[in-house]
C-alpha cells in the first residue's frame, strides 16, 4: 500500500466505468481501494466478484464497509465516485462527510449536471473538504486504457489529484496527457456536457452522410465502408469515422450485415439536451446540436413515421451525378458541418466562461479532446492553434485557417444539400449547419421585422440603424397606444 499500509486513492462504484478506471489506476502503479454499495438481492457480491476476478493478484483492495474503505486511504484522501448522476451522488456525499478529514478530496467522475457540481463544490468546501467535478469521456475502452479527463472545482485539489488523473488519461499523439485543469466550480462538467453535445452532432452528421450514400448513390455497405476508411486518412480522421467503417463492415452470426437489421430508433441519456438548454439560457445558438437531439426524438417515434410515410408520400426526384463528384460533395458537407458544430460548441464555452468568470482556456479544452474521448478528431490541433494565435478569433470560423476551409467547402456543401432536398431525402443537420453559416455570414438579417413585431404587440422596444447601439425606442404603431414600454433586457421573460 501507499504508506502505513494505506492506498493512494479510493474508487466507489464498480459498474463498467468504475471497474475499468480502477484497473487503469492500478496498472499505472497506484494502490487502489474499491467499494460498491450493496443492495440485497440486486448487487450482492459485486466487490467480491471483482476482487476475485479481473482484480485478482493486483494492488486493488475491496471493501464492503464504507468506514473501513475510507480509513484504508492515505491522507489527504482522494475518493473518486463513479455512481449514477443526480441524487445518488448527494446521498453518497452525505454518507462520506462524517468519515472524512479536513482536506480530503471527493471526485465526481459521472455525467453530473454542472449546476449540481457548482452546489457540491460549495457544500464540500464549507465542511473543510475539496470537491472535483470531472468529465470522463471514452467509454469502457477509455476508462481502461486512457480517457479524456476534464477536472474542475476546488483548485487546491489539483496538485493532489493531478498525478493520478494524468497517469490514467489518454495521451495525444505528441505524448501530452488528455487531462488538464479546466477551471472552478462546475466548469469541468460543463465542458464535458458540451463535448457530449458535439458528439450528438457528429453522430447525426455521419449518419446523414451514410444515408445519402446509401439512398442516392446506392452504394453497398462495403463501398460505404471504403469511403469512410479513405476519409479517415485525411482531414476527417476521427474515432467516430473509424468506428463507422467497422460498423458498416460488421456481419452477424448469420453472415448478414448487422447495420441493416438495427431498428432506426435512437436513444439518448440527456447530456445533448442539457447542452441545448444551457446554450439557450446563455443566449447562444447551438442549432446543429439541437437538430441532432430532436432527430433522435423523431427517430424514436417509429410508428408515427411509418404511418406518415404511407400517407405523406414524397414524390422522389431522381438525381444523377458522377460517383466521385457525389463523394466529394458529401465530404464537403460533412467536414464543413462538423466545423460548424465545433464552432458553435466552443462559442457556448466562451460565453459560459465570460458569464460565470471561469476563464476557460479554449485551446487547452481542444487539446483535452485529442485522445481518449468520443469526439477525438485530427482537426482539434487546428482548433487549439486558432485559439492560441496572437489575434485570437472572435469566432472559430473567423480564424484564417477555418475561414479558408469553409470557403473551399461551401460549393460542394450547398450543392449536396440542394440535391438531397430535390430528392426529398432528409439531411437536417447538414441543412441546419448551412443555414447557420449563411446567417453568420449575413451582415443583415430579417430580425428587424421580428423586433418591430415585438414592439408592435408588446412594446418591447427596438434599436435604430441611424443611432448608436444601446439606445432603445418604442413606436406608437396604431396611434392608440401610450408611451409605456417593456424592459429591453435580452434576458426578459417575454415573447
ZIKARA-V584652 format. One record per residue. N is the residue number from 1. RES is the residue in one small letter. SS is DSSP state (@ for helix, = for strand, . for the rest). PHI is phi in degrees with one decimal (999 if undefined). PSI is psi as a letter, one per 40 degrees, with the letter a starting at -180 (none if undefined). Layout:
# ZIKARA-V584652
N;RES;SS;PHI;PSI  N;RES;SS;PHI;PSI
This chain:
# ZIKARA-V584652
1;x;.;999;i  2;x;.;-66.2;c  3;x;=;-151.8;i  4;x;.;48.9;f  5;x;.;60.4;f  6;x;=;-107.4;i  7;x;=;-91.1;i  8;x;.;-77.8;d  9;x;=;-155.5;i  10;x;=;-114.1;i  11;x;=;-132.6;h  12;x;=;-112.6;h  13;x;.;109.9;g  14;x;.;-103.8;f  15;x;.;-80.2;a  16;x;@;-55.6;d  17;x;@;-67.5;d  18;x;@;-63.2;d  19;x;@;-60.6;d  20;x;@;-72.7;d  21;x;@;-64.5;d  22;x;@;-61.6;d  23;x;@;-64.7;d  24;x;@;-62.5;d  25;x;@;-57.6;d  26;x;@;-62.7;d  27;x;@;-67.7;e  28;x;.;-95.0;e  29;x;.;98.2;e  30;x;.;-93.0;h  31;x;.;-86.5;h  32;x;=;-126.5;h  33;x;=;-94.4;h  34;x;=;-127.1;i  35;x;=;-144.1;i  36;x;.;-138.4;h  37;x;.;-60.8;h  38;x;.;-105.1;h  39;x;.;-111.0;h  40;x;.;-51.2;h  41;x;.;81.5;e  42;x;.;-122.2;d  43;x;.;-122.5;f  44;x;.;-63.7;h  45;x;.;79.5;e  46;x;@;-61.7;d  47;x;@;-62.6;d  48;x;@;-61.5;d  49;x;@;-62.3;d  50;x;@;-67.6;d  51;x;@;-64.4;d  52;x;@;-90.6;e  53;x;.;-112.1;b  54;x;.;-62.6;d  55;x;.;-93.1;e  56;x;.;-61.3;h  57;x;.;79.8;e  58;x;.;-107.8;i  59;x;.;-80.7;f  60;x;=;-122.7;h  61;x;=;-122.2;h  62;x;=;-92.6;i  63;x;=;-137.6;i  64;x;.;-112.8;e  65;x;.;-113.2;h  66;x;@;-64.3;d  67;x;@;-64.0;d  68;x;@;-64.4;d  69;x;@;-60.6;d  70;x;@;-62.3;d  71;x;@;-68.3;e  72;x;.;-80.2;e  73;x;=;-101.8;h  74;x;.;-67.9;i  75;x;.;-81.0;i  76;x;.;-68.4;h  77;x;.;-66.5;h  78;x;=;-119.6;h  79;x;=;-124.1;h  80;x;=;-97.2;h  81;x;=;-100.9;h  82;x;.;-116.5;g  83;x;.;-120.8;i  84;x;.;-60.6;h  85;x;.;-64.1;i  86;x;.;103.7;a  87;x;@;-60.4;d  88;x;@;-57.7;d  89;x;@;-67.4;d  90;x;@;-63.3;d  91;x;@;-63.8;d  92;x;@;-66.1;d  93;x;@;-60.5;d  94;x;@;-64.0;d  95;x;@;-72.7;d  96;x;@;-81.2;d  97;x;@;-49.4;d  98;x;.;-66.5;e  99;x;.;-97.8;e  100;x;.;-92.3;i  101;x;.;-115.9;i  102;x;.;-52.9;h  103;x;.;92.3;e  104;x;.;-66.3;i  105;x;=;-123.3;h  106;x;=;-104.1;h  107;x;=;-120.9;h  108;x;=;-96.4;h  109;x;.;-98.4;e  110;x;.;-87.6;a  111;x;.;-90.8;g  112;x;.;-76.9;i  113;x;.;-67.9;h  114;x;@;-61.7;d  115;x;@;-69.0;d  116;x;@;-63.5;d  117;x;@;-66.7;d  118;x;@;-50.1;d  119;x;@;-66.7;d  120;x;@;-70.0;d  121;x;@;-61.3;d  122;x;@;-63.2;d  123;x;@;-62.3;d  124;x;@;-62.9;d  125;x;@;-66.1;d  126;x;@;-66.3;d  127;x;.;-101.1;e  128;x;.;92.3;e  129;x;.;-105.8;i  130;x;=;-116.4;i  131;x;=;-134.4;h  132;x;=;-120.8;h  133;x;=;-100.7;h  134;x;=;-121.7;h  135;x;=;-70.2;i  136;x;=;-132.1;h  137;x;=;-123.9;i  138;x;.;144.2;e  139;x;@;65.6;a  140;x;@;-59.6;d  141;x;@;-63.7;d  142;x;@;-64.7;d  143;x;@;-59.5;d  144;x;@;-82.0;d  145;x;@;-111.4;e  146;x;.;138.2;h  147;x;=;-110.7;i  148;x;=;-88.9;h  149;x;=;-121.3;h  150;x;=;-123.8;g  151;x;=;-86.2;i  152;x;=;-149.5;i  153;x;=;126.7;b  154;x;.;-74.1;h  155;x;@;-62.0;d  156;x;@;-65.7;e  157;x;@;-78.1;d  158;x;@;-58.6;d  159;x;@;-59.1;d  160;x;@;-77.2;d  161;x;@;-93.3;e  162;x;@;-54.1;d  163;x;@;-58.8;d  164;x;@;-72.6;d  165;x;@;-64.8;d  166;x;@;-69.3;d  167;x;@;-69.9;d  168;x;@;-96.0;e  169;x;=;-79.9;i  170;x;.;-64.1;i  171;x;=;-111.3;h  172;x;.;-67.9;i  173;x;.;-53.2;d  174;x;.;-87.5;e  175;x;.;91.5;e  176;x;.;-73.4;h  177;x;=;-63.7;h  178;x;.;-85.2;f  179;x;=;-155.8;h  180;x;.;-151.0;i  181;x;.;-61.9;h  182;x;.;-89.5;d  183;x;=;165.1;a  184;x;.;-79.6;i  185;x;.;50.7;b  186;x;.;-91.9;f  187;x;@;-62.4;d  188;x;@;-62.3;d  189;x;@;-73.3;d  190;x;@;-65.7;d  191;x;@;-61.1;d  192;x;@;-64.2;d  193;x;@;-61.7;d  194;x;@;-67.0;d  195;x;@;-53.0;d  196;x;@;-67.6;d  197;x;@;-64.0;d  198;x;@;-61.8;d  199;x;@;-59.8;d  200;x;@;-56.8;d  201;x;@;-63.7;d  202;x;@;-57.1;d  203;x;@;-65.2;d  204;x;@;-65.2;d  205;x;@;-63.5;d  206;x;@;-64.5;d  207;x;@;-63.1;d  208;x;@;-68.8;d  209;x;@;-61.3;d  210;x;@;-59.9;d  211;x;@;-67.5;d  212;x;@;-66.8;d  213;x;@;-61.9;d  214;x;@;-73.3;d  215;x;@;-96.3;d  216;x;.;-101.8;d  217;x;.;-102.3;e  218;x;.;58.0;f  219;x;.;-78.3;i  220;x;.;-77.7;i  221;x;@;-59.2;d  222;x;@;-65.2;d  223;x;@;-65.0;d  224;x;@;-65.4;d  225;x;@;-59.4;d  226;x;@;-65.1;d  227;x;@;-64.1;d  228;x;@;-62.7;d  229;x;@;-61.8;d  230;x;@;-65.7;d  231;x;@;-62.1;d  232;x;.;-71.6;e  233;x;.;-97.0;e  234;x;.;-128.2;b  235;x;.;-67.8;e  236;x;.;-93.8;e  237;x;.;-57.9;h  238;x;=;-165.8;i  239;x;@;-62.9;d  240;x;@;-68.8;d  241;x;@;-67.0;d  242;x;@;-61.3;d  243;x;@;-72.8;d  244;x;@;-62.8;d  245;x;@;-57.9;d  246;x;@;-66.1;d  247;x;@;-63.0;d  248;x;@;-65.3;d  249;x;@;-91.3;e  250;x;.;-75.3;h  251;x;=;-116.7;i  252;x;.;-83.6;a  253;x;.;-63.9;d  254;x;.;-84.3;e  255;x;.;90.0;e  256;x;.;-95.0;i  257;x;=;-67.5;h  258;x;@;-66.6;d  259;x;@;-56.3;d  260;x;@;-75.7;e  261;x;@;-104.6;e  262;x;.;-82.9;h  263;x;.;-65.6;h  264;x;.;-83.9;g  265;x;.;-134.9;h  266;x;.;-89.4;i  267;x;.;-98.4;i  268;x;.;-160.1;i  269;x;.;-106.5;e  270;x;.;121.5;d  271;x;@;-70.2;d  272;x;@;-64.4;d  273;x;@;-62.5;d  274;x;@;-59.4;d  275;x;@;-57.4;d  276;x;@;-67.1;d  277;x;@;-60.6;d  278;x;@;-71.6;d  279;x;@;-62.7;d  280;x;@;-65.2;d  281;x;@;-61.6;d  282;x;.;-88.0;e  283;x;.;71.8;f  284;x;.;-115.4;h  285;x;.;-73.5;h  286;x;.;-137.2;f  287;x;@;-62.3;d  288;x;@;-65.7;d  289;x;@;-67.8;d  290;x;@;-60.3;d  291;x;@;-60.8;d  292;x;@;-62.7;d  293;x;@;-64.0;d  294;x;@;-67.9;d  295;x;@;-66.1;d  296;x;@;-63.8;d  297;x;@;-62.6;d  298;x;@;-68.3;d  299;x;@;-62.7;d  300;x;@;-68.2;e  301;x;.;-87.9;f  302;x;@;-58.9;d  303;x;@;-60.5;d  304;x;@;-62.6;d  305;x;@;-66.2;d  306;x;@;-64.1;d  307;x;@;-65.3;d  308;x;@;-64.5;d  309;x;@;-63.7;d  310;x;@;-82.9;e  311;x;@;-110.8;d  312;x;.;-99.8;g  313;x;.;-76.2;h  314;x;.;-65.9;i  315;x;.;-95.5;g  316;x;.;-63.1;h  317;x;.;-100.3;i  318;x;.;-77.8;i  319;x;.;-125.5;h  320;x;.;-109.5;h  321;x;.;-157.3;i  322;x;.;-60.3;h  323;x;@;-55.6;d  324;x;@;-65.1;d  325;x;@;-69.3;d  326;x;@;-56.6;d  327;x;@;-62.0;d  328;x;@;-61.8;d  329;x;@;-71.4;d  330;x;@;-64.1;d  331;x;@;-57.9;d  332;x;@;-60.3;d  333;x;@;-64.6;d  334;x;@;-67.7;d  335;x;@;-65.4;d  336;x;@;-63.4;d  337;x;@;-66.9;d  338;x;@;-62.0;d  339;x;@;-63.3;d  340;x;@;-61.4;d  341;x;@;-60.7;d  342;x;@;-66.3;d  343;x;@;-62.0;d  344;x;@;-63.0;d  345;x;@;-62.2;d  346;x;@;-68.7;d  347;x;@;-65.0;d  348;x;@;-65.3;d  349;x;@;-59.8;d  350;x;@;-64.1;d  351;x;@;-64.2;d  352;x;@;-62.5;d  353;x;@;-60.3;d  354;x;@;-67.0;d  355;x;@;-69.1;d  356;x;@;-98.1;e  357;x;.;70.2;f  358;x;.;-83.0;d  359;x;.;54.5;f  360;x;.;-65.2;i  361;x;.;-97.4;h  362;x;@;-65.8;d  363;x;@;-63.9;d  364;x;@;-63.6;d  365;x;@;-60.5;d  366;x;@;-58.3;d  367;x;@;-71.0;d  368;x;@;-61.5;d  369;x;.;-92.9;e  370;x;.;-77.4;e  371;x;.;-146.7;i  372;x;.;82.8;d  373;x;.;-85.7;i  374;x;.;-68.9;d  375;x;.;-97.4;e  376;x;.;-58.6;h  377;x;=;-143.2;i  378;x;.;-64.5;d  379;x;.;-79.7;e  380;x;@;-65.0;d  381;x;@;-63.1;d  382;x;@;-65.8;d  383;x;@;-65.4;d  384;x;@;-60.3;d  385;x;@;-61.3;d  386;x;@;-63.1;d  387;x;@;-77.4;e  388;x;@;-97.0;e  389;x;.;-64.9;i  390;x;.;-57.3;d  391;x;.;-101.8;g  392;x;.;-52.9;h  393;x;.;-69.2;i  394;x;.;-66.1;d  395;x;.;-149.1;i  396;x;@;-55.6;d  397;x;@;-70.9;e  398;x;@;-93.4;e  399;x;.;-64.5;h  400;x;@;-49.4;d  401;x;@;-62.6;d  402;x;@;-74.7;d  403;x;@;-59.6;d  404;x;@;-67.8;d  405;x;@;-60.0;d  406;x;@;-64.2;d  407;x;@;-63.9;d  408;x;@;-71.1;d  409;x;@;-82.6;d  410;x;@;-55.7;d  411;x;@;-57.4;d  412;x;@;-67.3;d  413;x;@;-61.7;d  414;x;@;-70.1;d  415;x;@;-66.8;d  416;x;@;-64.1;d  417;x;@;-63.7;d  418;x;@;-62.4;d  419;x;@;-66.6;d  420;x;@;-64.5;d  421;x;@;-65.3;d  422;x;@;-61.0;d  423;x;.;-83.6;e  424;x;.;59.4;f  425;x;.;-108.2;h  426;x;.;-69.2;h  427;x;.;-133.9;g  428;x;@;-61.5;d  429;x;@;-74.0;d  430;x;@;-57.1;d  431;x;@;-68.3;d  432;x;@;-60.2;d  433;x;@;-62.4;d  434;x;@;-65.7;d  435;x;@;-65.7;d  436;x;@;-61.9;d  437;x;@;-60.9;d  438;x;@;-62.7;d  439;x;@;-66.3;d  440;x;@;-60.3;d  441;x;.;-88.9;e  442;x;.;-104.1;h  443;x;.;-71.0;d  444;x;.;-126.9;h  445;x;.;-131.7;i  446;x;.;-75.7;e  447;x;@;-65.1;e  448;x;@;-62.2;d  449;x;@;-70.1;d  450;x;@;-58.4;d  451;x;@;-67.9;d  452;x;@;-63.9;d  453;x;@;-61.5;d  454;x;@;-62.3;d  455;x;@;-71.5;d  456;x;@;-63.4;d  457;x;@;-94.1;e  458;x;@;-132.4;e  459;x;.;53.3;f  460;x;.;-86.2;e  461;x;.;71.0;i  462;x;=;-154.4;i  463;x;.;-96.6;i  464;x;.;-116.2;i  465;x;.;-67.9;d  466;x;.;-96.0;e  467;x;.;-134.1;i  468;x;.;-68.4;i  469;x;.;-59.6;i  470;x;.;97.9;e  471;x;.;-98.1;h  472;x;.;-115.6;i  473;x;=;-129.7;i  474;x;.;-128.2;h  475;x;.;-105.9;h  476;x;.;-83.6;g  477;x;.;-63.5;d  478;x;.;-98.2;e  479;x;.;84.3;e  480;x;.;-108.4;e  481;x;.;-81.2;i  482;x;.;-100.6;a  483;x;.;-97.9;e  484;x;.;-67.0;h  485;x;.;-131.4;i  486;x;.;-78.2;i  487;x;.;-61.2;i  488;x;.;-106.3;e  489;x;.;-67.3;i  490;x;.;-71.8;e  491;x;.;-101.6;e  492;x;.;-66.8;i  493;x;.;-88.5;g  494;x;.;-144.3;i  495;x;.;-74.2;none
